Amino acid sequence: MTSKQSDNKTVQASQQINAVRRSCTAFSWDMDGLCLGLRLECGAGGKLRVAAIWKAENKSHGQEQRGGFAEMLSDGRRQLGVNEASYCLASPMEGAWGMADLEMPMLKEQELRSALAFELRKNTPLPAEQLEWGYRIIETMQQGQAKRLKLRLFYVKKDVWRKWLAAATGLSKVDIMAPAPVLLDPVFSDVAVTLPGKASFRYVQGANGREAVPFELPANATIGELLPFDGLDLGELASLPEQDQLAFLPVIVTAAYGLTRSIAQDAKTLPELPHELRPKRYQACKIVATVLCAFIVICLCYGFMQGFQTRKMRLRLIQKDIKTVENEMKSLKAASGGKYAEAAKLLEEEMARYKIDAPLLSDVLIELTKQTKPPAWFAGPFTWTMDIGTSVVPVTFVLREPMGDTANMDISLRLNNSPILGDVVETKSANNRAGYSERRFSLKARYDTPEEKKALETYLKEQKQVQKQQKANDTIEAVGAGASGEVLEIEVEEE
């Protein structure tokens, strides 16, 4: 296997176009007056197809030739159907220009341009004032903990740049203007691409990036050999003789680059195009977006002004109310004649008349909960009717319990014995369809009378005596059982 075949196999295995748009048109021209145009389309799986080609030649020289380039490119633009929404790139193949691949640390934009200006002086003997220059970021590399940039520095003499701009005016709008070798990566990374011309060069990847190696074109060279890419359909270009096809290689490379997302970033860093040459796409959408933004800003300002006016109005009302209260206070002070102590005494007497001496709702709820044994619970309405000036509060509640449960049969007695409850009456008892018994009680939340307190103390003492007696009986029974066991054990041993 030859070295050329080996290179082609490696390239075709690793090469892939990550396109973000369907088509792109590219134009080029050289010192001999040859103008070429090509529209490249991207299909499924990254396959590229030459959709249309255009070719013209200008045999004049000098300034007349420069004007002829603009006219011919304008005609090519019309023939290839380039409109305002199309992506259009210019790739001149003439003039004094150069490029250099560099590795730089990750820097801010201004710092990076300053560092590249220093590198520019190392790569060309011409002063920076005589050059138009820019750069393309090829990729971001990770080296240990630090990130570094792999970029391509591009420079061209200013007078040559002006000639390119004069010719590109025929295209009306241009996205990027740069020679094809500058645009090789990252579209054709690791690909050795040969671009024909008066002096043909093979652009190979070296230790420091792309290197231009002089190359002698064989007589029977084909596009597939010079640009190894198995996903390229020549389309209309296949109808031309093979030698004529080779001239379109720079345009193919440029159009393939135009299908990628690199254009947006590179347009900011490559030499700046005049304002009249920059594309103005989606103007209607931009106008609509601007109008919407203006409408939103107006609405926000209107809402802010409305809120501000509302706040001012509320502040005025508050100040008015404060002034009214102050005036009333002044009138009351004037009417009282300074008899504050007498007014305070009258207020205390009035408050003492409505003194409430009844249990609190929270205490009543706690007492009811304590006296109710599970599994019963409170259900249905609970009423608490309190009247100012009274010491007794009527209370009604509903107790729900499983049907047949006897844990709360004596709840009326337990509630009556409470120091803060009394007059307990069971007013209603019924069974519901769910199998529960519901009992309605009415009682009064009040403190016990002296007679009730005395009766409660007597009842508690009796209960205490009963519990003590029961405990003693249980102890005696336990001791008696133990003694009987010992006697039986002795008798068994004697036997």
C-alpha positions as CSV (number, residue, x, y, z in Angstrom):
1,M,0.0,0.0,0.0
2,T,1.4,3.4,-1.0
3,S,1.8,6.3,1.6
4,K,-0.9,8.3,-0.3
5,Q,-3.4,5.5,0.0
6,S,-2.6,5.1,3.7
7,D,-3.1,8.8,4.3
8,N,-6.5,8.7,2.4
9,K,-7.7,5.8,4.5
10,T,-6.9,7.5,7.8
11,V,-8.5,10.8,6.6
12,Q,-11.7,9.2,5.4
13,A,-12.0,7.2,8.6
14,S,-11.8,10.3,10.9
15,Q,-13.4,13.0,8.8
16,Q,-16.9,14.2,9.4
17,I,-18.7,17.5,8.6
18,N,-20.8,18.8,11.5
19,A,-23.1,21.0,9.5
20,V,-25.6,23.5,11.1
21,R,-27.1,24.8,7.9
22,R,-28.3,23.3,4.6
23,S,-26.4,25.3,2.0
24,C,-23.6,27.8,1.6
25,T,-22.2,29.6,-1.4
26,A,-18.5,30.5,-1.9
27,F,-16.7,32.6,-4.5
28,S,-13.0,32.9,-5.4
29,W,-10.8,34.8,-7.9
30,D,-7.1,34.8,-8.8
31,M,-4.5,37.0,-10.4
32,D,-5.2,35.6,-13.8
33,G,-8.8,36.9,-13.8
34,L,-10.5,33.5,-13.1
35,C,-13.6,33.8,-11.0
36,L,-15.3,30.7,-9.6
37,G,-18.5,30.2,-7.6
38,L,-20.1,27.1,-6.1
39,R,-23.2,26.3,-3.9
40,L,-22.6,23.4,-1.6
41,E,-25.5,21.6,0.1
42,C,-25.4,19.2,3.1
43,G,-27.7,16.2,3.1
44,A,-28.3,13.4,5.6
45,G,-25.3,11.9,7.4
46,G,-23.0,14.8,6.6
47,K,-22.9,14.1,2.9
48,L,-22.0,17.1,0.7
49,R,-23.3,17.8,-2.8
50,V,-22.3,20.4,-5.3
51,A,-25.7,21.9,-6.1
52,A,-24.6,24.6,-8.7
53,I,-21.3,26.0,-10.1
54,W,-20.4,29.2,-11.9
55,K,-17.3,30.2,-13.8
56,A,-16.1,33.4,-15.5
57,E,-12.8,34.8,-16.7
58,N,-11.5,38.3,-17.1
59,K,-8.5,38.8,-19.4
60,S,-7.9,42.5,-18.6
61,H,-5.3,43.7,-16.2
62,G,-4.7,46.4,-13.6
63,Q,-7.5,48.6,-12.3
64,E,-9.8,47.6,-15.2
65,Q,-9.5,44.0,-14.0
66,R,-10.4,45.0,-10.4
67,G,-13.6,46.6,-11.6
68,G,-14.2,43.6,-13.8
69,F,-14.0,41.2,-10.7
70,A,-16.8,43.1,-9.0
71,E,-19.0,43.0,-12.1
72,M,-18.3,39.3,-12.7
73,L,-18.9,38.4,-9.0
74,S,-22.2,40.3,-9.1
75,D,-23.3,38.2,-12.2
76,G,-22.2,35.0,-10.4
77,R,-24.2,36.0,-7.4
78,R,-27.3,36.3,-9.5
79,Q,-26.7,33.1,-11.4
80,L,-26.2,31.1,-8.2
81,G,-29.4,32.6,-6.6
82,V,-27.6,34.2,-3.6
83,N,-30.2,36.3,-1.6
84,E,-30.1,38.2,1.7
85,A,-30.7,35.1,3.7
86,S,-28.0,33.0,2.0
87,Y,-24.5,32.5,3.6
88,C,-21.9,33.8,1.2
89,L,-18.1,33.6,1.6
90,A,-15.3,35.1,-0.4
91,S,-12.0,33.2,-0.8
92,P,-9.4,35.2,-2.8
93,M,-6.5,33.2,-4.3
94,E,-4.2,36.1,-5.0
95,G,-2.1,38.6,-3.1
96,A,0.4,38.7,-0.3
97,W,-0.9,37.0,2.8
98,G,0.2,34.5,5.3
99,M,-0.9,32.4,8.3
100,A,0.7,30.8,11.3
101,D,-0.7,28.3,13.8
102,L,0.0,29.1,17.5
103,E,-0.8,27.8,21.0
104,M,-1.8,30.5,23.5
105,P,-2.9,30.5,27.1
106,M,-6.6,31.2,27.9
107,L,-6.7,35.0,27.9
108,K,-9.3,37.8,27.7
109,E,-10.0,39.1,24.2
110,Q,-8.0,42.3,24.6
111,E,-5.1,40.6,26.2
112,L,-5.1,37.9,23.5
113,R,-5.0,40.5,20.7
114,S,-2.0,42.2,22.4
115,A,-0.2,38.9,22.7
116,L,-1.0,38.0,19.0
117,A,0.3,41.5,17.9
118,F,3.7,40.5,19.4
119,E,3.5,37.1,17.6
120,L,2.7,38.9,14.4
121,R,6.0,40.8,14.5
122,K,7.8,37.4,14.9
123,N,6.1,35.9,11.8
124,T,6.4,38.7,9.3
125,P,9.0,41.4,8.6
126,L,6.3,43.9,7.8
127,P,5.2,46.4,10.5
128,A,1.7,45.8,11.9
129,E,0.6,49.2,10.5
130,Q,0.9,47.9,7.0
131,L,-1.1,44.7,7.7
132,E,-4.7,43.7,8.2
133,W,-4.7,40.8,10.6
134,G,-7.0,38.6,12.7
135,Y,-7.2,35.0,14.0
136,R,-9.4,32.0,14.2
137,I,-9.7,29.8,17.4
138,I,-9.4,26.2,16.1
139,E,-9.9,24.4,19.4
140,T,-9.6,24.6,23.2
141,M,-7.1,22.1,24.7
142,Q,-6.8,20.9,28.2
143,Q,-3.3,20.6,29.5
144,G,-3.3,19.4,33.1
145,Q,-5.2,22.0,35.1
146,A,-4.9,24.8,32.5
147,K,-6.7,25.4,29.3
148,R,-4.9,26.5,26.1
149,L,-6.1,27.8,22.8
150,K,-5.0,26.5,19.4
151,L,-5.5,29.3,17.0
152,R,-4.6,30.4,13.5
153,L,-3.1,33.9,12.9
154,F,-4.0,35.3,9.5
155,Y,-2.4,38.5,8.0
156,V,-2.5,40.3,4.6
157,K,-1.1,43.6,3.3
158,K,-3.5,46.5,3.6
159,D,-3.3,47.4,-0.1
160,V,-4.1,43.7,-1.0
161,W,-7.0,43.7,1.5
162,R,-8.4,46.9,-0.1
163,K,-8.3,45.2,-3.6
164,W,-10.1,42.2,-2.1
165,L,-12.8,44.5,-0.7
166,A,-13.2,46.3,-4.0
167,A,-13.8,42.9,-5.8
168,A,-16.1,41.6,-3.0
169,T,-18.5,44.6,-3.5
170,G,-19.9,42.7,-6.4
171,L,-21.2,40.1,-3.9
172,S,-23.2,42.7,-2.0
173,K,-23.0,40.9,1.4
174,V,-20.1,38.7,2.6
175,D,-20.0,36.7,5.9
176,I,-16.3,35.9,5.8
177,M,-13.4,36.8,3.5
178,A,-10.2,34.8,3.8
179,P,-8.1,32.4,1.7
180,A,-9.2,28.8,1.7
181,P,-6.1,27.5,3.6
182,V,-7.1,29.7,6.6
183,L,-10.5,28.0,6.7
184,L,-9.3,24.3,6.5
185,D,-9.6,23.5,10.2
186,P,-11.5,22.2,12.1
187,V,-13.6,21.0,9.1
188,F,-10.8,19.0,7.5
189,S,-8.7,18.3,10.7
190,D,-6.0,15.7,10.2
191,V,-6.6,15.9,6.4
192,A,-3.7,16.6,4.1
193,V,-5.4,18.9,1.5
194,T,-3.7,20.0,-1.7
195,L,-4.8,23.3,-3.3
196,P,-3.8,23.8,-6.9
197,G,-2.6,27.1,-8.4
198,K,0.4,28.5,-10.2
199,A,2.3,27.1,-7.3
200,S,0.4,24.2,-5.7
201,F,0.8,23.5,-2.0
202,R,-0.1,20.5,0.1
203,Y,-1.3,21.6,3.6
204,V,-0.4,18.9,6.1
205,Q,-0.6,18.8,9.9
206,G,2.8,19.3,11.5
207,A,4.0,19.5,15.1
208,N,3.2,23.3,15.1
209,G,-0.1,23.1,13.1
210,R,-0.6,23.4,9.4
211,E,2.4,23.5,7.2
212,A,2.4,24.5,3.5
213,V,4.5,22.1,1.5
214,P,5.2,22.7,-2.2
215,F,3.6,20.0,-4.3
216,E,3.9,19.0,-7.9
217,L,0.5,18.1,-9.3
218,P,0.4,14.8,-11.3
219,A,-1.1,15.0,-14.7
220,N,-4.0,12.7,-13.8
221,A,-4.8,14.2,-10.4
222,T,-8.4,14.0,-9.2
223,I,-10.4,15.9,-6.5
224,G,-10.7,12.7,-4.5
225,E,-6.9,12.5,-4.2
226,L,-6.3,16.2,-3.4
227,L,-9.3,16.5,-1.0
228,P,-9.8,13.0,0.5
229,F,-13.5,13.0,1.5
230,D,-15.7,10.1,0.6
231,G,-18.9,12.0,1.4
232,L,-18.6,14.5,-1.5
233,D,-21.0,14.3,-4.4
234,L,-19.6,16.4,-7.3
235,G,-23.0,16.9,-8.8
236,E,-22.9,19.4,-11.7
237,L,-19.1,19.7,-11.2
238,A,-18.7,16.2,-12.5
239,S,-19.7,17.3,-16.0
240,L,-16.4,19.4,-16.3
241,P,-13.0,17.9,-17.3
242,E,-11.0,16.7,-14.4
243,Q,-8.4,19.4,-14.8
244,D,-11.1,22.1,-14.7
245,Q,-12.6,20.5,-11.6
246,L,-9.4,21.0,-9.6
247,A,-9.7,24.8,-9.8
248,F,-12.9,24.5,-7.7
249,L,-11.1,22.9,-4.7
250,P,-10.5,26.2,-2.8
251,V,-14.2,27.1,-3.3
252,I,-15.3,23.6,-2.1
253,V,-13.1,24.0,1.1
254,T,-14.5,27.5,1.7
255,A,-18.2,26.4,1.2
256,A,-17.7,23.4,3.5
257,Y,-16.4,25.7,6.2
258,G,-19.5,27.9,5.7
259,L,-21.8,25.0,6.6
260,T,-20.4,24.9,10.2
261,R,-21.1,27.0,13.2
262,S,-17.6,28.6,13.2
263,I,-18.7,31.6,11.1
264,A,-20.3,33.4,14.0
265,Q,-17.2,33.3,16.2
266,D,-14.7,33.9,13.4
267,A,-16.5,36.9,12.0
268,K,-15.6,38.7,15.3
269,T,-11.9,37.8,15.2
270,L,-10.9,37.9,11.5
271,P,-10.2,41.2,9.8
272,E,-13.3,43.4,10.0
273,L,-15.4,43.9,6.9
274,P,-16.9,47.3,6.1
275,H,-20.4,47.8,7.4
276,E,-21.9,47.9,3.9
277,L,-20.5,44.4,3.2
278,R,-21.9,42.7,6.4
279,P,-25.0,40.6,5.9
280,K,-28.3,41.8,7.4
281,R,-30.4,38.8,7.8
282,Y,-33.8,38.4,9.5
283,Q,-34.5,42.1,9.5
284,A,-38.2,41.6,9.8
285,C,-37.7,39.4,12.9
286,K,-35.3,41.9,14.4
287,I,-37.8,44.7,13.8
288,V,-40.6,42.7,15.4
289,A,-38.3,41.8,18.4
290,T,-37.4,45.5,18.8
291,V,-41.0,46.6,18.7
292,L,-41.9,43.9,21.3
293,C,-39.0,45.0,23.6
294,A,-40.1,48.6,23.2
295,F,-43.7,47.6,24.1
296,I,-42.6,45.7,27.1
297,V,-40.4,48.6,28.3
298,I,-43.4,51.0,27.9
299,C,-45.7,48.6,29.8
300,L,-43.2,48.3,32.6
301,C,-42.8,52.1,32.8
302,Y,-46.6,52.6,32.7
303,G,-47.0,50.0,35.5
304,F,-44.2,51.6,37.5
305,M,-45.9,55.1,37.2
306,Q,-49.3,53.6,38.1
307,G,-47.7,51.9,41.2
308,F,-46.0,55.2,42.1
309,Q,-49.2,57.2,41.8
310,T,-51.1,54.6,43.8
311,R,-48.5,54.7,46.6
312,K,-48.6,58.5,46.7
313,M,-52.4,58.4,46.9
314,R,-52.3,55.9,49.8
315,L,-49.7,57.9,51.6
316,R,-52.0,61.0,51.3
317,L,-55.0,59.1,52.7
318,I,-52.9,57.8,55.6
319,Q,-51.7,61.3,56.4
320,K,-55.2,62.5,56.2
321,D,-56.4,59.8,58.6
322,I,-53.5,60.7,61.0
323,K,-54.5,64.3,60.9
324,T,-58.1,63.4,61.6
325,V,-57.2,61.3,64.6
326,E,-54.9,64.0,65.9
327,N,-57.8,66.6,65.6
328,E,-60.1,64.2,67.5
329,M,-57.5,63.7,70.2
330,K,-57.2,67.4,70.5
331,S,-61.0,67.9,70.8
332,L,-61.2,65.1,73.4
333,K,-58.5,66.7,75.4
334,A,-60.2,70.0,75.2
335,A,-63.6,68.4,76.2
336,S,-62.1,66.5,79.2
337,G,-60.7,69.7,80.6
338,G,-57.7,67.9,82.0
339,K,-59.7,65.5,84.3
340,Y,-57.6,62.4,83.3
341,A,-57.6,60.7,86.7
342,E,-61.3,60.9,87.0
343,A,-61.8,59.5,83.5
344,A,-59.4,56.6,84.3
345,K,-61.3,55.8,87.4
346,L,-64.6,55.7,85.6
347,L,-63.0,53.4,83.0
348,E,-61.8,51.0,85.7
349,E,-65.2,50.9,87.3
350,E,-66.8,50.1,83.9
351,M,-64.3,47.3,83.3
352,A,-64.9,45.8,86.8
353,R,-68.6,45.7,86.1
354,Y,-68.0,43.3,83.2
355,K,-65.4,41.1,84.9
356,I,-65.7,37.5,83.7
357,D,-65.1,34.7,86.3
358,A,-65.6,31.6,84.2
359,P,-63.2,28.8,83.0
360,L,-61.3,29.4,79.8
361,L,-62.2,27.5,76.7
362,S,-58.7,25.9,76.5
363,D,-59.1,24.6,80.1
364,V,-62.5,23.2,79.3
365,L,-61.2,21.4,76.2
366,I,-58.3,19.9,78.2
367,E,-60.7,18.7,80.9
368,L,-63.1,17.1,78.4
369,T,-60.2,15.3,76.6
370,K,-58.8,14.0,80.0
371,Q,-62.1,12.6,81.1
372,T,-63.0,10.9,77.8
373,K,-61.6,7.4,77.5
374,P,-60.7,5.8,74.1
375,P,-62.0,4.6,71.7
376,A,-64.5,7.4,72.0
377,W,-63.9,10.8,70.4
378,F,-65.7,14.1,69.9
379,A,-67.7,14.4,66.7
380,G,-70.3,16.8,65.4
381,P,-70.9,20.3,66.6
382,F,-69.2,21.8,69.6
383,T,-70.9,25.0,71.0
384,W,-69.5,27.5,73.4
385,T,-71.8,30.4,74.3
386,M,-70.3,33.1,76.4
387,D,-72.1,36.2,77.6
388,I,-70.3,39.2,79.1
389,G,-71.1,39.5,82.8
390,T,-71.8,35.9,83.5
391,S,-69.7,33.2,85.2
392,V,-71.4,30.3,83.6
393,V,-70.9,29.2,80.0
394,P,-73.3,26.7,78.3
395,V,-71.5,24.0,76.4
396,T,-72.8,21.3,74.1
397,F,-70.9,18.5,72.4
398,V,-71.4,15.1,70.7
399,L,-69.4,12.0,71.8
400,R,-69.1,9.2,69.2
401,E,-68.0,5.7,70.2
402,P,-68.2,2.1,68.8
403,M,-71.6,0.6,69.3
404,G,-71.6,-1.5,72.5
405,D,-68.5,0.1,74.0
406,T,-68.9,0.7,77.8
407,A,-65.7,2.7,78.5
408,N,-67.6,5.9,78.9
409,M,-70.8,4.8,80.5
410,D,-70.1,6.9,83.6
411,I,-68.7,10.0,81.7
412,S,-71.6,12.1,83.1
413,L,-70.4,11.3,86.6
414,R,-66.7,12.0,85.8
415,L,-67.6,15.3,84.2
416,N,-69.8,16.4,87.1
417,N,-66.9,15.6,89.5
418,S,-64.6,18.0,87.5
419,P,-63.9,21.3,89.4
420,I,-64.6,23.4,86.3
421,L,-67.6,21.5,84.8
422,G,-71.1,20.8,86.2
423,D,-74.8,20.2,85.4
424,V,-74.0,17.5,82.9
425,V,-77.1,16.2,81.1
426,E,-77.2,13.6,78.3
427,T,-79.8,15.0,75.9
428,K,-79.8,12.6,73.1
429,S,-78.5,9.1,72.1
430,A,-78.6,7.5,68.7
431,N,-76.9,4.9,66.4
432,N,-75.8,5.8,62.9
433,R,-75.4,3.6,59.8
434,A,-71.7,3.3,60.2
435,G,-72.1,1.3,63.4
436,Y,-71.2,4.1,65.9
437,S,-73.2,5.4,68.8
438,E,-73.6,9.2,69.1
439,R,-74.5,10.8,72.5
440,R,-75.2,14.5,72.9
441,F,-74.3,16.2,76.2
442,S,-75.0,19.7,77.5
443,L,-73.1,21.1,80.5
444,K,-72.0,24.3,82.1
445,A,-68.4,25.5,82.3
446,R,-68.2,27.0,85.8
447,Y,-66.2,26.7,89.0
448,D,-67.6,24.5,91.7
449,T,-69.7,26.0,94.5
450,P,-68.4,25.6,98.1
451,E,-70.8,22.7,98.6
452,E,-69.7,21.0,95.5
453,K,-66.0,21.5,96.4
454,K,-66.7,19.9,99.8
455,A,-68.6,17.0,98.2
456,L,-65.8,16.5,95.7
457,E,-63.2,16.4,98.5
458,T,-65.3,13.8,100.3
459,Y,-65.7,11.8,97.1
460,L,-61.9,11.9,96.5
461,K,-61.2,10.8,100.0
462,E,-63.6,7.9,99.7
463,Q,-62.1,6.9,96.4
464,K,-58.6,7.0,98.0
465,Q,-59.8,4.8,100.8
466,V,-61.4,2.3,98.5
467,Q,-58.2,2.2,96.4
468,K,-56.0,1.7,99.5
469,Q,-58.3,-1.1,100.8
470,Q,-58.3,-2.8,97.4
471,K,-54.5,-2.6,97.4
472,A,-54.3,-4.2,100.8
473,N,-56.7,-7.0,99.9
474,D,-54.6,-7.7,96.8
475,T,-51.4,-7.9,99.0
476,I,-53.1,-10.2,101.5
477,E,-54.2,-12.5,98.7
478,A,-50.8,-12.6,97.3
479,V,-49.2,-13.4,100.6
480,G,-51.8,-16.1,101.4
481,A,-51.1,-17.8,98.0
482,G,-47.4,-17.8,98.7
483,A,-47.9,-19.3,102.2
484,S,-50.1,-22.1,100.9
485,G,-47.5,-23.0,98.4
486,E,-44.8,-23.3,101.0
487,V,-47.0,-25.6,103.1
488,L,-47.7,-27.9,100.2
489,E,-44.0,-28.0,99.4
490,I,-43.1,-29.1,103.0
491,E,-45.8,-31.7,102.9
492,V,-44.5,-33.1,99.7
493,E,-41.0,-33.3,101.1
494,E,-42.2,-35.1,104.2
495,E,-44.0,-37.7,102.1
